[in-house]
Amino acid sequence: MRRRDRQTSRQEALEILTAAPWAVLSVVDQKGRPYSTPVSPALMNGALYFHSAVEGGARSCALEACPEVSLCAVSRCEVLPDRYGLNFASAVVQGRCTRVSDESEAKAALQAITDRYDPQADPGKTKEVIEQGFEKAAVWRIDIVEVSGKSRQPRKN
């Protein structure tokens, strides 16, 4: 990283990931072209999880063809016009993405995603929705190989 003064700790990078409302997943498609798409990830047991349609989508096809991914999230972004810059916090993950085949892990991941995006949700209703929609969703896990964070105002550790 060129700007070492803006580098965050690994822990802060993970906090940026969990605070960001969404992230952009970048993959290489079957033709070798870059492909990026927004995802709503949740961090669980040291890995990132997200869901997609079961089959046939561009994201799923690309992930099956090349599981090496990059994911970028921004949790804070404020334009500083007088400084010609941004006050920001971002994190980038490099990892390997695989479709979760274990049903209990997949349902736990869907629960983690639900908890992240709707922490006030009724647990009974959430479980019912997960059960009803389970066959229609593919759950993906990114095993984090590397994570880095950058912030205009990183915390001092």
One Martini backbone bead per residue (centre of mass of N, CA, C, O) as a GRO file, in nm:
protein
  157
    1MET     BB    1   0.095   0.038   0.025
    2ARG     BB    2   0.145   0.363  -0.026
    3ARG     BB    3  -0.048   0.470   0.220
    4ARG     BB    4   0.041   0.393   0.534
    5ASP     BB    5  -0.127   0.616   0.695
    6ARG     BB    6  -0.410   0.453   0.591
    7GLN     BB    7  -0.366   0.200   0.725
    8THR     BB    8  -0.509  -0.075   0.863
    9SER     BB    9  -0.607  -0.305   1.043
   10ARG     BB   10  -0.746  -0.605   1.029
   11GLN     BB   11  -0.976  -0.546   1.227
   12GLU     BB   12  -1.074  -0.285   1.089
   13ALA     BB   13  -1.134  -0.410   0.816
   14LEU     BB   14  -1.358  -0.597   0.927
   15GLU     BB   15  -1.534  -0.362   1.034
   16ILE     BB   16  -1.584  -0.233   0.763
   17LEU     BB   17  -1.727  -0.474   0.637
   18THR     BB   18  -1.963  -0.483   0.859
   19ALA     BB   19  -2.055  -0.171   0.802
   20ALA     BB   20  -2.116  -0.211   0.525
   21PRO     BB   21  -2.403  -0.226   0.327
   22TRP     BB   22  -2.204  -0.316   0.093
   23ALA     BB   23  -2.059  -0.495  -0.190
   24VAL     BB   24  -1.799  -0.574  -0.429
   25LEU     BB   25  -1.783  -0.832  -0.660
   26SER     BB   26  -1.494  -0.984  -0.813
   27VAL     BB   27  -1.455  -1.143  -1.131
   28VAL     BB   28  -1.402  -1.408  -1.366
   29ASP     BB   29  -1.513  -1.507  -1.646
   30GLN     BB   30  -1.533  -1.747  -1.897
   31LYS     BB   31  -1.383  -1.516  -2.097
   32GLY     BB   32  -1.184  -1.334  -1.900
   33ARG     BB   33  -1.369  -1.125  -1.773
   34PRO     BB   34  -1.468  -0.881  -1.591
   35TYR     BB   35  -1.685  -0.906  -1.288
   36SER     BB   36  -1.931  -0.701  -1.123
   37THR     BB   37  -2.112  -0.718  -0.799
   38PRO     BB   38  -2.344  -0.681  -0.575
   39VAL     BB   39  -2.340  -0.747  -0.216
   40SER     BB   40  -2.463  -0.913   0.101
   41PRO     BB   41  -2.262  -0.954   0.352
   42ALA     BB   42  -2.141  -1.194   0.601
   43LEU     BB   43  -1.977  -1.250   0.900
   44MET     BB   44  -1.856  -1.596   0.961
   45ASN     BB   45  -1.611  -1.763   1.096
   46GLY     BB   46  -1.399  -1.586   0.904
   47ALA     BB   47  -1.622  -1.554   0.681
   48LEU     BB   48  -1.787  -1.486   0.380
   49TYR     BB   49  -2.138  -1.428   0.305
   50PHE     BB   50  -2.365  -1.509   0.033
   51HIS     BB   51  -2.626  -1.465  -0.210
   52SER     BB   52  -2.810  -1.639  -0.474
   53ALA     BB   53  -2.899  -1.776  -0.728
   54VAL     BB   54  -2.887  -2.095  -0.806
   55GLU     BB   55  -2.894  -2.066  -1.135
   56GLY     BB   56  -2.745  -1.907  -1.436
   57GLY     BB   57  -2.596  -1.680  -1.341
   58ALA     BB   58  -2.326  -1.485  -1.386
   59ARG     BB   59  -2.204  -1.522  -1.107
   60SER     BB   60  -2.218  -1.831  -1.080
   61CYS     BB   61  -2.060  -1.898  -1.339
   62ALA     BB   62  -1.799  -1.750  -1.259
   63LEU     BB   63  -1.746  -1.902  -0.990
   64GLU     BB   64  -1.721  -2.183  -1.119
   65ALA     BB   65  -1.478  -2.104  -1.313
   66CYS     BB   66  -1.365  -1.873  -1.085
   67PRO     BB   67  -1.295  -1.856  -0.734
   68GLU     BB   68  -1.138  -1.603  -0.756
   69VAL     BB   69  -1.156  -1.310  -0.541
   70SER     BB   70  -1.293  -0.978  -0.500
   71LEU     BB   71  -1.363  -0.749  -0.224
   72CYS     BB   72  -1.545  -0.435  -0.183
   73ALA     BB   73  -1.568  -0.190   0.088
   74VAL     BB   74  -1.775   0.092   0.208
   75SER     BB   75  -1.841   0.278   0.517
   76ARG     BB   76  -1.705   0.560   0.428
   77CYS     BB   77  -1.825   0.875   0.259
   78GLU     BB   78  -1.678   1.203   0.229
   79VAL     BB   79  -1.680   1.499   0.094
   80LEU     BB   80  -1.384   1.727   0.046
   81PRO     BB   81  -1.375   2.010  -0.122
   82ASP     BB   82  -1.137   2.174   0.025
   83ARG     BB   83  -0.939   1.895  -0.028
   84TYR     BB   84  -0.987   1.712  -0.274
   85GLY     BB   85  -1.157   1.475  -0.120
   86LEU     BB   86  -1.183   1.197   0.116
   87ASN     BB   87  -1.374   1.051   0.368
   88PHE     BB   88  -1.266   0.717   0.449
   89ALA     BB   89  -1.364   0.355   0.440
   90SER     BB   90  -1.186   0.059   0.340
   91ALA     BB   91  -1.213  -0.279   0.196
   92VAL     BB   92  -1.012  -0.572   0.102
   93VAL     BB   93  -1.069  -0.892  -0.050
   94GLN     BB   94  -0.903  -1.199  -0.073
   95GLY     BB   95  -1.029  -1.506  -0.237
   96ARG     BB   96  -1.224  -1.806  -0.197
   97CYS     BB   97  -1.507  -1.930  -0.375
   98THR     BB   98  -1.786  -2.122  -0.245
   99ARG     BB   99  -2.027  -2.343  -0.248
  100VAL     BB  100  -2.263  -2.433  -0.023
  101SER     BB  101  -2.354  -2.775   0.074
  102ASP     BB  102  -2.416  -2.737   0.364
  103GLU     BB  103  -2.712  -2.689   0.512
  104SER     BB  104  -2.637  -2.572   0.794
  105GLU     BB  105  -2.443  -2.354   0.689
  106ALA     BB  106  -2.639  -2.211   0.499
  107LYS     BB  107  -2.853  -2.136   0.715
  108ALA     BB  108  -2.659  -1.979   0.897
  109ALA     BB  109  -2.587  -1.768   0.683
  110LEU     BB  110  -2.873  -1.661   0.637
  111GLN     BB  111  -2.902  -1.571   0.930
  112ALA     BB  112  -2.663  -1.372   0.932
  113ILE     BB  113  -2.775  -1.191   0.712
  114THR     BB  114  -3.039  -1.120   0.854
  115ASP     BB  115  -2.914  -1.006   1.115
  116ARG     BB  116  -2.763  -0.776   0.973
  117TYR     BB  117  -3.023  -0.644   0.804
  118ASP     BB  118  -3.241  -0.759   1.052
  119PRO     BB  119  -3.220  -0.744   1.389
  120GLN     BB  120  -3.556  -0.719   1.445
  121ALA     BB  121  -3.636  -0.983   1.362
  122ASP     BB  122  -3.832  -1.249   1.366
  123PRO     BB  123  -3.718  -1.561   1.426
  124GLY     BB  124  -3.956  -1.730   1.318
  125LYS     BB  125  -3.986  -1.591   1.044
  126THR     BB  126  -3.699  -1.631   0.946
  127LYS     BB  127  -3.702  -1.937   0.945
  128GLU     BB  128  -3.938  -1.964   0.747
  129VAL     BB  129  -3.808  -1.814   0.508
  130ILE     BB  130  -3.564  -1.996   0.480
  131GLU     BB  131  -3.719  -2.258   0.428
  132GLN     BB  132  -3.887  -2.158   0.177
  133GLY     BB  133  -3.610  -2.034   0.013
  134PHE     BB  134  -3.374  -2.243   0.002
  135GLU     BB  135  -3.405  -2.368  -0.297
  136LYS     BB  136  -3.354  -2.059  -0.432
  137ALA     BB  137  -3.066  -2.059  -0.289
  138ALA     BB  138  -2.736  -1.956  -0.296
  139VAL     BB  139  -2.445  -2.024  -0.105
  140TRP     BB  140  -2.157  -1.829  -0.023
  141ARG     BB  141  -1.795  -1.865   0.036
  142ILE     BB  142  -1.533  -1.663   0.168
  143ASP     BB  143  -1.206  -1.733   0.188
  144ILE     BB  144  -0.975  -1.563   0.353
  145VAL     BB  145  -0.650  -1.453   0.254
  146GLU     BB  146  -0.695  -1.132   0.230
  147VAL     BB  147  -0.679  -0.819   0.422
  148SER     BB  148  -0.762  -0.469   0.369
  149GLY     BB  149  -0.719  -0.128   0.487
  150LYS     BB  150  -0.862   0.209   0.440
  151SER     BB  151  -0.802   0.543   0.587
  152ARG     BB  152  -0.807   0.873   0.658
  153GLN     BB  153  -0.890   0.780   0.979
  154PRO     BB  154  -0.722   0.589   1.148
  155ARG     BB  155  -0.673   0.402   1.399
  156LYS     BB  156  -0.500   0.363   1.692
  157ASN     BB  157  -0.298   0.068   1.807
   0.00000   0.00000   0.00000
